[in-house]
Amino acid sequence: MATTQGAACNSCRYFDDHKLNGAAASADAGLCRFNPPVSQPDPQGHGLWPVVAGQDWCGHFTAEQTAAE
């Protein structure tokens, strides 16, 4: 059985803190890049990744890899 202790979006390898673009809704918000972006109804619209809070957890958590791993 896998443990979920310490599992949170901000420590997941698929979490993009999105600070470079300045588009995060709050200081700990980021983008979940686990799945491809969701397309928009407008044919000219860009795909969007879901915005998540750093302490969220969806069940697809995969720990970030470090140089030692």
Backbone as CSV, one residue per row, in Angstrom:
resi,resn,N_x,N_y,N_z,CA_x,CA_y,CA_z,C_x,C_y,C_z
1,MET,0.850,-1.183,0.000,0.000,0.000,0.000,0.894,1.246,0.000
2,ALA,0.645,2.164,-0.936,1.447,3.384,-1.037,1.029,4.372,0.045
3,THR,1.995,5.114,0.527,1.704,6.120,1.541,1.449,7.467,0.882
4,THR,0.591,8.261,1.478,0.314,9.593,0.955,0.912,10.663,1.854
5,GLN,1.659,10.255,2.874,2.265,11.221,3.775,3.252,12.093,2.999
6,GLY,3.101,13.387,3.096,3.984,14.308,2.387,3.581,14.530,0.945
7,ALA,2.527,13.865,0.491,2.073,14.041,-0.885,1.310,15.348,-0.997
8,ALA,1.820,16.249,-1.790,1.164,17.518,-2.062,1.651,18.008,-3.416
9,CYS,0.840,18.778,-4.084,1.197,19.243,-5.419,2.553,19.947,-5.454
10,ASN,2.875,20.742,-4.436,4.119,21.508,-4.476,5.370,20.640,-4.365
11,SER,5.229,19.352,-4.056,6.390,18.470,-4.042,6.248,17.350,-5.075
12,CYS,5.361,17.537,-6.021,5.121,16.574,-7.096,5.949,16.963,-8.321
13,ARG,6.459,15.988,-9.028,7.264,16.271,-10.211,6.457,16.925,-11.325
14,TYR,5.130,16.829,-11.311,4.286,17.408,-12.352,3.781,18.807,-12.012
15,PHE,4.200,19.352,-10.876,3.765,20.685,-10.444,4.686,21.742,-11.041
16,ASP,4.092,22.735,-11.674,4.834,23.862,-12.235,4.421,25.085,-11.425
17,ASP,5.362,25.652,-10.664,4.986,26.763,-9.776,4.557,28.007,-10.540
18,HIS,4.835,28.089,-11.809,4.281,29.110,-12.706,4.664,30.536,-12.309
19,LYS,5.681,30.702,-11.480,6.064,32.042,-11.025,6.692,32.883,-12.131
20,LEU,7.341,32.249,-13.092,7.977,33.005,-14.162,6.961,33.762,-15.011
21,ASN,5.778,33.199,-15.168,4.753,33.850,-15.977,3.913,34.837,-15.180
22,GLY,3.988,34.801,-13.864,3.230,35.729,-13.031,1.729,35.522,-13.096
23,ALA,1.281,34.369,-13.542,-0.152,34.156,-13.727,-0.812,33.380,-12.600
24,ALA,-0.056,32.980,-11.608,-0.633,32.199,-10.512,-1.633,33.038,-9.729
25,ALA,-2.739,32.416,-9.355,-3.800,33.121,-8.648,-3.396,33.494,-7.229
26,SER,-2.534,32.707,-6.608,-2.056,33.009,-5.267,-0.596,32.595,-5.176
27,ALA,0.033,32.924,-4.077,1.468,32.678,-3.917,1.826,31.198,-4.008
28,ASP,0.931,30.299,-3.583,1.280,28.878,-3.629,0.596,28.136,-4.770
29,ALA,-0.052,28.838,-5.684,-0.732,28.189,-6.801,0.264,27.822,-7.886
30,GLY,-0.089,26.833,-8.656,0.736,26.410,-9.775,-0.102,25.640,-10.768
31,LEU,0.569,25.033,-11.733,-0.115,24.271,-12.771,0.179,22.790,-12.606
32,CYS,-0.835,21.959,-12.794,-0.650,20.517,-12.792,-0.383,20.089,-14.230
33,ARG,0.785,19.510,-14.456,1.173,19.093,-15.803,1.145,17.570,-15.950
34,PHE,0.332,16.903,-15.125,0.227,15.444,-15.211,-0.405,15.025,-16.530
35,ASN,-1.493,15.668,-16.895,-2.202,15.383,-18.143,-1.926,16.489,-19.158
36,PRO,-2.219,16.261,-20.429,-2.062,17.336,-21.416,-3.033,18.470,-21.118
37,PRO,-2.767,19.663,-21.668,-3.666,20.782,-21.408,-5.077,20.504,-21.927
38,VAL,-6.042,21.105,-21.260,-7.448,20.963,-21.641,-7.736,21.969,-22.745
39,SER,-8.301,21.496,-23.839,-8.608,22.409,-24.944,-9.811,23.275,-24.593
40,GLN,-9.892,24.392,-25.247,-10.957,25.352,-25.013,-11.980,25.269,-26.143
41,PRO,-13.233,25.681,-25.881,-14.288,25.582,-26.912,-14.011,26.460,-28.138
42,ASP,-13.326,27.566,-27.950,-13.013,28.466,-29.061,-11.895,27.847,-29.893
43,PRO,-12.085,27.699,-31.205,-11.045,27.072,-32.031,-9.700,27.805,-31.971
44,GLN,-9.702,29.079,-31.660,-8.472,29.858,-31.547,-7.920,29.871,-30.125
45,GLY,-8.646,29.256,-29.193,-8.230,29.249,-27.786,-7.044,28.330,-27.559
46,HIS,-6.232,28.683,-26.596,-5.082,27.875,-26.224,-5.497,26.831,-25.190
47,GLY,-4.783,25.724,-25.161,-5.018,24.723,-24.127,-4.553,25.246,-22.781
48,LEU,-5.200,24.802,-21.721,-4.871,25.263,-20.373,-4.649,24.076,-19.453
49,TRP,-3.659,24.203,-18.568,-3.442,23.210,-17.522,-4.228,23.642,-16.290
50,PRO,-4.707,22.697,-15.487,-5.443,23.061,-14.280,-4.562,23.823,-13.290
51,VAL,-5.135,24.847,-12.674,-4.459,25.587,-11.605,-4.762,24.861,-10.305
52,VAL,-3.716,24.580,-9.536,-3.860,23.871,-8.266,-3.123,24.634,-7.172
53,ALA,-3.546,24.426,-5.933,-2.832,24.992,-4.790,-1.693,24.052,-4.417
54,GLY,-0.647,24.589,-3.836,0.512,23.800,-3.468,0.203,22.652,-2.531
55,GLN,-0.804,22.796,-1.683,-1.149,21.744,-0.721,-2.226,20.801,-1.235
56,ASP,-2.688,21.000,-2.474,-3.658,20.070,-3.071,-2.984,18.730,-3.337
57,TRP,-3.770,17.726,-3.587,-3.255,16.418,-3.975,-4.359,15.675,-4.711
58,CYS,-4.082,15.224,-5.918,-5.114,14.612,-6.754,-5.084,13.097,-6.773
59,GLY,-4.025,12.484,-6.281,-3.916,11.033,-6.341,-2.913,10.568,-7.378
60,HIS,-2.428,11.464,-8.224,-1.404,11.125,-9.215,-0.020,11.535,-8.730
61,PHE,0.108,11.802,-7.456,1.362,12.308,-6.900,2.548,11.420,-7.266
62,THR,3.586,12.061,-7.784,4.873,11.414,-8.035,5.917,12.354,-7.502
63,ALA,6.674,11.909,-6.527,7.667,12.784,-5.879,8.668,13.324,-6.882
64,GLU,9.105,14.567,-6.639,10.154,15.149,-7.457,11.410,14.303,-7.324
65,GLN,12.129,14.180,-8.401,13.395,13.441,-8.336,14.509,14.392,-7.976
66,THR,15.410,13.920,-7.154,16.577,14.710,-6.793,17.791,14.149,-7.523
67,ALA,18.888,14.860,-7.494,20.102,14.415,-8.181,20.593,13.073,-7.660
68,ALA,20.312,12.741,-6.403,20.764,11.493,-5.805,19.952,10.295,-6.264
69,GLU,18.775,10.533,-6.849,17.900,9.422,-7.230,18.222,8.899,-8.594
